[in-house]
Amino acid sequence: MTGQLASRVGRIVNSPRQVLFASLIGTAIEFFDFYIYAAAAVLVFPRLFFPPADPVSATLASLATFGIAFLARPFGSALFGHFGDRIGRKTTLVAALLTMGLSTVAIGALPTYETIGLVAPALLALCRFGQGLGLGGEWGGAVLLAIENARSALIWNLFREHHVSKRATALLKLSPR
């Protein structure tokens, strides 16, 4: 089994290098999907999904749909983090990637404002919320999967100590004097 280790129960376990590479590629693709929307929100979506009467209002409404995904990211992180603890990080990471991918494909297949009226921006906002959920779940899952599969405990300890010291510093700053 080249590049893979067999565990005691006969399951195939990916090497830390494969996990790191998959996390890196998945995160890069997700962020590309997430931010390419910004360009489309300014250049294309105002004319396709919003009333053509006022171009400035259409652009602002389109940018508001861009912001919806930022609001959805914490919910995606909590949702996929919950299920990641219950059924496994790999499974939920795949689910988060699918959520993001399917939402992106759905945006590409949406009918325009001329076709279905005000339902078009509502569907666009719903798809954008799905992208935010997917990215929130993928980001937390990919980082945890990479850290948990690190070869050395040194990497985990540095990561953990950094966050512990950040929290301790924040608590000291907030404590009354």
ZADREN-341342 format. One line per 5 residues: their letters; for each residue x, z, y of C-alpha. Coordinates in nm, 4 decimals. Layout:
N
a> X,Z,Y; ... $
END
This chain:
177
mtgql> 0.0000,0.0000,0.0000; 0.2087,-0.1301,0.2839; 0.1614,0.0564,0.6091; -0.0944,0.2971,0.4629; -0.0812,0.6309,0.2925 $
asrvg> -0.3046,0.7388,0.0073; -0.4509,1.0862,0.0425; -0.5157,1.3279,-0.2398; -0.8771,1.2191,-0.2802; -0.7924,0.8481,-0.3012 $
rivns> -0.9051,0.7536,0.0500; -0.6967,0.5108,0.2505; -0.5610,0.6700,0.5669; -0.4211,0.4609,0.8497; -0.0703,0.5300,0.9708 $
prqvl> -0.0271,0.6931,1.3124; 0.1111,0.3645,1.4482; -0.2023,0.1757,1.3390; -0.4292,0.4402,1.4917; -0.2370,0.4334,1.8203 $
fasli> -0.2436,0.0522,1.8327; -0.6168,0.0384,1.7551; -0.6900,0.3036,2.0193; -0.4850,0.1147,2.2758; -0.6435,-0.2232,2.2050 $
gtaie> -0.9971,-0.0809,2.1887; -0.9545,0.1036,2.5162; -0.8042,-0.2002,2.6893; -1.0918,-0.4240,2.5784; -1.3524,-0.1672,2.6772 $
ffdfy> -1.2060,-0.1207,3.0234; -1.1807,-0.4979,3.0663; -1.5516,-0.5296,2.9824; -1.6304,-0.2400,3.2106; -1.4437,-0.3667,3.5161 $
iyaaa> -1.5065,-0.7397,3.4833; -1.8599,-0.6366,3.5668; -1.7343,-0.5390,3.9147; -1.6394,-0.8979,3.9923; -1.9660,-1.0291,3.8498 $
avlvf> -2.1639,-0.7668,4.0442; -2.0350,-0.9122,4.3690; -2.0079,-1.2821,4.2873; -2.2832,-1.3664,4.0376; -2.5414,-1.0948,3.9752 $
prlff> -2.6944,-1.0742,4.3262; -2.8083,-1.4368,4.2968; -2.9223,-1.4102,3.9347; -3.0929,-1.0737,3.8967; -3.2214,-0.9726,4.2403 $
ppadp> -3.4716,-1.1101,4.4941; -3.3081,-1.3875,4.6981; -3.4714,-1.2872,5.0291; -3.1831,-1.0687,5.1529; -2.8325,-1.1398,5.0112 $
vsatl> -2.6855,-0.8142,5.1467; -2.9540,-0.6026,4.9792; -2.9094,-0.7989,4.6571; -2.5338,-0.7327,4.6622; -2.5851,-0.3626,4.7313 $
aslat> -2.8413,-0.3363,4.4509; -2.6006,-0.5151,4.2190; -2.3236,-0.2715,4.3105; -2.5661,0.0148,4.2450; -2.5993,-0.1120,3.8876 $
fgiaf> -2.2187,-0.1001,3.8736; -2.2378,0.2695,3.9607; -2.4942,0.3443,3.6903; -2.2262,0.3142,3.4245; -2.0137,0.5784,3.5966 $
larpf> -2.3087,0.8157,3.5799; -2.3588,0.7358,3.2101; -1.9977,0.7971,3.1043; -2.0205,1.1793,3.0803; -2.3387,1.1479,2.8745 $
gsalf> -2.1650,0.9016,2.6418; -1.8708,1.1343,2.6071; -2.0957,1.4275,2.5191; -2.3142,1.2232,2.2843; -2.0355,1.0534,2.0927 $
ghfgd> -1.8236,1.3702,2.1011; -2.1081,1.5626,1.9384; -2.1459,1.3079,1.6603; -1.7680,1.2679,1.6318; -1.7426,1.6337,1.5385 $
rigrk> -2.0253,1.5987,1.2856; -1.9697,1.2655,1.1090; -1.6140,1.1720,1.2011; -1.4280,1.0201,1.4915; -1.3668,0.6803,1.3356 $
ttlva> -1.7354,0.6207,1.2700; -1.8396,0.7267,1.6182; -1.5553,0.5277,1.7741; -1.6873,0.2153,1.6032; -2.0389,0.3042,1.7220 $
alltm> -1.9126,0.3455,2.0803; -1.7329,0.0099,2.0640; -2.0490,-0.1532,1.9310; -2.2582,0.0089,2.2042; -2.0286,-0.1327,2.4691 $
glstv> -2.0044,-0.4746,2.3043; -2.3759,-0.5123,2.2414; -2.4560,-0.4059,2.5972; -2.2112,-0.6646,2.7300; -2.3599,-0.9397,2.5130 $
aigal> -2.7097,-0.8357,2.6200; -2.6098,-0.8704,2.9870; -2.4944,-1.2237,2.9127; -2.8280,-1.3037,2.7489; -3.0572,-1.1485,3.0114 $
ptyet> -3.3185,-1.3692,3.1739; -3.2876,-1.4062,3.5511; -3.5029,-1.2793,3.8365; -3.6696,-1.6204,3.8657; -3.7778,-1.5973,3.5016 $
iglva> -3.9084,-1.2414,3.4665; -3.9045,-1.0954,3.8169; -3.8273,-0.7280,3.8737; -3.7846,-0.6654,3.5015; -3.4475,-0.8478,3.5223 $
palla> -3.2741,-0.5852,3.7406; -3.4283,-0.3071,3.5317; -3.2881,-0.4606,3.2120; -2.9532,-0.5120,3.3830; -2.9459,-0.1429,3.4787 $
lcrfg> -3.0374,-0.0435,3.1224; -2.7582,-0.2582,2.9778; -2.5147,-0.1161,3.2298; -2.6169,0.2352,3.1266; -2.5375,0.1318,2.7671 $
qglgl> -2.1936,0.0127,2.8764; -2.1314,0.3489,3.0420; -2.2411,0.5371,2.7307; -2.0125,0.3248,2.5151; -1.7116,0.3638,2.7412 $
ggewg> -1.7621,0.7394,2.7728; -1.7747,0.7757,2.3961; -1.4871,0.5388,2.3315; -1.2501,0.6934,2.5820; -1.2826,1.0465,2.4471 $
gavll> -1.2854,0.9333,2.0848; -0.9825,0.7052,2.1149; -0.7711,0.9691,2.2852; -0.8666,1.2370,2.0332; -0.8100,1.0056,1.7385 $
aiena> -0.4655,0.9119,1.8682; -0.3665,1.2743,1.9345; -0.4999,1.3993,1.6008; -0.3047,1.1319,1.4135; 0.0221,1.1872,1.5986 $
rsali> 0.3185,1.2295,1.3660; 0.4633,1.5221,1.5453; 0.3011,1.8463,1.6433; 0.5164,1.8192,1.9571; 0.2853,1.5543,2.1051 $
wnlfr> -0.0220,1.7647,2.0356; 0.1419,2.0780,2.1754; 0.2467,1.8997,2.4950; -0.1053,1.7633,2.5379; -0.2640,2.1001,2.4689 $
ehhvs> -0.0229,2.2965,2.6894; -0.0730,2.0541,2.9767; -0.4496,2.1030,2.9696; -0.4230,2.4795,2.9184; -0.1867,2.5116,3.2141 $
krata> -0.4177,2.2917,3.4255; -0.7134,2.5141,3.3432; -0.5147,2.8322,3.4061; -0.4001,2.6995,3.7438; -0.7583,2.6092,3.8355 $
llkls> -0.8799,2.9569,3.7359; -0.6076,3.1218,3.9435; -0.7050,2.9109,4.2441; -1.0720,3.0025,4.2022; -1.0211,3.3732,4.1422 $
pr> -1.1053,3.6029,4.4337; -0.8129,3.7726,4.6033 $
END
